[in-house]
Amino acid sequence: MSIAGHWVGDARLFDKAVRAKTTPLPIEIRIEEDLAMSGSIGNARIPRSVPVSVKPPRIEYHVALEGSIRDLPQLKKSHMIVIVTRNAKDDLDADFHLKSRFGFDPTMQVGHMEVKRAKE
């Protein structure tokens, strides 16, 4: 089995105060056989992005988001790092970091993607 496919669900932020203002953020991810990822999170689009690192069981993406996730200062981030950890079932277990840039950002928001394979 492979993690390639169409995934849908919610992205949940760890910061309780920000999470209370956002409700779960809808997320949709498509992963191709070559592991390229695209989709959307909240109101932002995730353009096709290839992994920057594939070291089993982890796959890491650096994504330049198109648009803001939500109209909140804490979520007006232009970059997202996604870390996918493969497991025995090949589910999509992924954490993400929303950032103003790929380097150090003391205001970054961290969360987890709770997604399931879409029924198509």
Buried (B, 14 or more C-beta within 10 A) or exposed (E): EEBBBBBBBBBBBEBEEBBEEBEBBEBBBBBEEEBBBBBBBBBBBBEEBEBEEEEEEEBEBBBEBEEBBBEEEBBBBBBBBBBBEBEEEEBBBBBBBBBBEBEEBEEBBEBBBBBEBEEE
